[in-house]
Amino acid sequence: MDILGPLTGRPFRLFWLAASTSAVGSAFVPVALSFAVLGIGGSATSLGLVLLAGTVAGLASFQVAGVWADRLPRRNLMLTADVTRLVIEAAVAALLLSRQARIWELGVASGLIAIATAFESTASLGLIAEVVTPRELQRANSLISVSTTGASIAGPALSGVLVAAAGTGWAFAVDAASFAGSAAFLLAMPPLGRVVQERQAFLAELAAGWREVAARPWAWSTLAGNALSNMSFAVLLVLGPVLALRQLGGARGWGLISSGMAVGTLIGGFIAMWYHARRPISFGMWGAMLTALPMFALAARLSLALVVGSAVIGMLGVLVLNTNWDTVVQQVIPNDLLARFRSYDYLLAFVAMPVGYAVAGPLESAFGPARVLYAAGAVAVIANAIPAMLPAVRTVIRHADGTVTGPPRSSISGPAPSA
């Protein structure tokens, strides 16, 4: 089995180079943004508001982005998003290097970047399906995951060195350059000639995307499980540092645990590249139950080495699920609805996490961190196990030729989309 097979095709090779290049630059930003806000006199509250601006703007943009990513040529939309982010990050770099940046400008930039990223993210899933054969889709998705995860592991450390040596402005300049590189690779891709369906009113097209989710029990049951599992993971992200401070050496301990999560996603990408399960979503949901391991390990006060190991294994399962899910969606959902389907996927995933962030602190005060993490782990296990056992999920099957089929679309109000 040639795991690098998708890279032999020029269109996907250019797409992969574009995604990998932009991922390297984007990995520099989280560290740089935090120190940029603090470096111009901002407080923790200021930093929180800047980050919140990006989160809210991104969430508010997904549905709009999904409609337009199904209306327009996806390569062109991604190219526009890259150029937009290039201009914004270059402007932020110039403001920081000239010592003219203000906190509200960083907040606006954070929001605009999130909006552009929403358009890029919803368009990318469908574009991969346009340039790769069904047999190669899972390996293609895994290659993207491996390269972007590798960037997320190395990027923050390199960003910290660059910020310390030359200042935050240069980190944003690196990100701007990465978007220039990504745009160049996308520009080199040949036009794909995708036939765009006749347009309807915006709300009608948005509703069609929701009907596509609602008409497929395997989809909405999996997304409901993902929402609860992500909520539990948010609890881990809040309470993990608390327990690390008390029993695992503080920031150093939590840093190692976080690195373990990143390494787990990298390993998961290689596994998904190699192993193609017959029941891809059911298999992925069983694997995603491993997310509970670091929650249980922290609650049980295990050694740092064991907690790091549990983080590696836990995130390995999540990446396998994500890759299998993307591959199924790309094959089963009609291409002219892929971006709108993806927009609801993102909405469920990201909207649920703030709930976990919000309840973690009050629950910890009432019951203690260990009990809350045990409960969060139990929720993660149940949220993944129930969909994995459902007939609708188990009947999503991968065949010997690499194609994936699922149960028929349920009858709901409104016309069925064209395949």
Residue pairs with C-beta under 8 A, 6 or more apart in sequence:
1 274
3 139
3 142
3 143
3 273
3 274
4 139
4 143
5 136
5 139
6 12
6 13
6 16
6 132
6 136
6 139
6 140
6 143
7 13
7 16
7 143
9 131
9 132
9 136
10 190
11 131
11 189
11 190
11 192
12 128
12 131
12 132
12 136
12 140
14 185
14 186
14 188
14 189
15 127
15 128
15 131
15 185
15 186
15 189
16 140
16 143
16 144
16 147
17 185
18 78
18 82
18 181
18 182
18 183
18 185
18 186
19 124
19 144
19 147
19 148
19 182
20 144
20 147
20 148
20 151
21 178
21 181
21 182
21 185
22 82
22 85
22 178
22 179
22 181
22 182
23 147
23 148
23 151
23 152
23 155
23 178
24 151
24 155
24 178
25 89
25 174
25 175
25 176
25 177
25 178
25 179
26 151
26 155
26 175
26 178
27 151
27 152
27 154
27 155
27 156
27 158
27 159
28 155
28 156
28 158
28 159
28 162
28 171
28 172
28 174
28 175
29 89
29 159
29 171
29 172
29 175
30 156
30 159
31 156
31 159
31 160
31 163
31 171
32 159
32 162
32 163
32 168
32 171
32 172
32 175
33 50
33 51
33 106
33 110
33 168
34 47
35 163
35 168
36 92
36 96
36 101
36 106
36 168
36 169
36 172
37 46
37 47
37 50
37 103
37 106
38 47
39 168
40 101
40 102
40 103
41 103
42 50
42 103
46 103
49 103
49 107
50 103
50 106
50 107
50 110
51 110
53 107
53 108
53 110
53 111
53 114
54 110
54 111
54 113
54 114
55 114
55 350
55 354
56 111
57 110
57 111
57 112
57 114
57 115
58 114
58 115
58 117
58 118
58 350
59 347
59 350
59 351
61 114
61 115
61 118
61 119
62 118
62 122
62 343
62 346
62 347
63 206
63 209
63 340
63 343
63 344
63 347
64 118
65 115
65 118
65 119
65 121
65 122
65 123
65 339
65 343
66 122
66 206
66 209
66 339
66 340
66 341
66 342
66 343
66 344
67 202
67 205
67 206
67 209
67 339
67 340
67 343
68 77
68 119
68 339
69 77
69 119
69 122
69 123
69 126
69 339
69 340
69 342
70 126
70 196
70 197
70 205
70 209
70 336
70 337
70 338
70 339
70 340
71 196
71 199
71 205
72 196
73 191
73 192
73 194
73 196
74 123
74 124
74 126
74 127
74 130
74 194
74 339
75 127
75 186
75 189
75 191
75 192
77 119
77 120
77 123
78 119
78 120
78 123
78 124
78 127
78 186
79 183
79 186
79 187
80 119
81 116
81 117
81 119
81 120
81 123
82 120
82 179
82 180
82 182
82 183
82 186
83 179
83 183
84 112
84 116
85 113
85 116
85 117
85 175
85 176
85 179
86 176
86 179
86 180
86 183
88 109
88 112
88 113
88 116
89 109
89 113
89 172
89 173
89 175
89 176
89 179
90 172
90 173
90 176
91 109
92 101
92 105
92 106
92 109
92 169
92 172
93 169
93 170
93 172
93 173
93 176
94 169
95 101
95 105
95 169
96 167
96 168
96 169
96 172
97 167
97 169
97 170
97 173
118 346
121 342
121 346
122 339
122 340
122 342
122 343
122 346
123 339
125 326
125 329
125 330
125 338
125 339
125 342
126 330
126 335
126 338
126 339
126 342
127 192
128 137
128 140
128 141
128 144
128 330
129 137
129 330
129 331
129 335
129 338
130 192
130 194
130 335
131 189
131 192
132 140
133 402
134 331
134 401
134 402
134 403
134 404
135 401
135 402
135 403
136 402
137 327
137 330
137 331
137 402
138 272
138 273
138 276
138 280
138 323
138 324
138 327
138 402
139 273
141 272
141 323
141 326
141 327
141 330
142 269
142 270
142 272
142 273
142 323
143 269
143 273
145 265
145 268
145 269
145 272
145 319
145 322
145 323
146 266
146 269
146 270
146 273
149 262
149 265
149 266
149 269
149 319
150 266
152 262
152 265
153 259
153 262
153 263
153 266
159 171
159 174
162 170
162 171
162 174
163 170
163 171
194 335
196 336
197 336
197 417
197 418
199 205
200 208
205 340
206 340
207 414
208 337
208 340
208 414
208 417
209 337
209 340
209 341
209 343
209 344
210 340
210 344
211 412
211 413
211 414
212 219
212 333
212 334
212 337
212 340
212 341
212 417
213 219
213 220
213 223
213 341
213 344
214 220
214 410
214 412
215 409
215 410
215 411
215 412
215 416
216 332
216 392
216 406
216 407
216 409
216 410
217 390
217 392
217 393
217 407
217 410
218 281
218 390
218 392
218 393
218 395
218 396
218 406
218 407
219 329
219 341
221 386
221 387
221 390
221 392
221 393
222 281
222 285
222 325
222 387
222 393
223 344
223 345
223 348
223 349
224 348
224 383
224 387
225 285
225 383
225 384
225 386
225 387
226 348
226 349
226 352
226 383
227 348
227 349
227 351
227 352
227 383
228 352
228 379
228 380
228 382
228 383
229 288
229 291
229 379
229 380
229 383
229 384
230 349
230 350
230 352
230 353
230 356
231 352
231 353
231 355
231 356
231 379
232 291
232 292
232 295
232 356
232 376
232 377
232 379
232 380
232 383
233 291
233 353
233 356
233 380
234 352
234 353
234 354
234 355
234 356
234 357
234 360
235 295
235 356
235 359
235 360
235 363
235 372
235 373
235 376
236 294
236 295
236 298
236 373
236 376
237 356
237 357
238 356
238 357
238 360
238 361
238 364
239 298
239 360
239 364
239 369
239 372
239 373
240 254
240 257
240 294
240 298
241 251
241 254
242 364
242 369
243 298
243 299
243 301
243 369
243 370
243 373
244 250
244 251
244 253
244 254
244 257
244 298
245 251
245 254
247 301
248 254
248 257
248 304
248 307
249 304
253 304
253 307
256 304
256 308
257 294
257 304
257 307
257 308
257 311
258 311
259 308
260 307
260 308
260 309
260 310
260 311
260 312
260 315
261 294
261 311
261 312
261 314
261 315
262 315
263 312
263 315
264 311
264 312
264 313
264 314
264 315
264 316
264 318
264 319
265 315
265 316
265 318
265 319
267 312
267 316
267 319
268 315
268 316
268 317
268 318
268 319
268 320
268 323
269 319
269 323
271 316
271 319
271 320
272 319
272 320
272 323
272 324
276 398
276 402
277 283
277 284
277 324
277 398
278 397
278 398
279 393
279 394
279 396
279 397
279 398
280 324
280 325
280 327
280 328
280 396
280 398
280 404
281 321
281 324
281 325
281 328
281 387
281 388
281 393
281 396
282 387
282 388
282 389
282 393
282 394
282 396
283 320
283 324
283 388
284 317
284 320
284 321
284 322
284 323
284 324
284 325
285 321
285 384
285 385
285 387
285 388
285 393
286 384
286 385
286 388
287 316
287 317
287 318
287 320
287 321
288 317
288 318
288 320
288 321
288 380
288 384
289 317
289 380
289 381
289 384
289 385
289 388
290 313
290 314
290 316
290 317
290 318
291 314
291 315
291 317
291 318
291 380
291 384
292 314
292 376
292 377
292 378
292 380
292 381
293 310
293 311
293 313
293 314
293 377
294 307
294 310
294 311
294 314
295 373
295 374
295 376
295 377
295 380
296 310
296 373
296 374
296 377
297 306
297 307
297 310
297 311
298 307
298 369
298 370
298 373
299 369
299 370
299 371
299 373
299 374
299 377
300 370
301 370
302 310
321 384
327 404
328 396
328 404
328 406
329 338
329 341
329 342
329 345
330 338
331 403
331 404
332 396
332 404
332 405
332 406
333 341
334 417
334 418
334 419
336 417
336 418
337 417
356 376
360 372
363 372
364 372
387 393
388 394
392 407
395 406
395 407
396 404
396 405
396 406
396 407
397 404
397 405
397 406
398 404
399 405
409 416
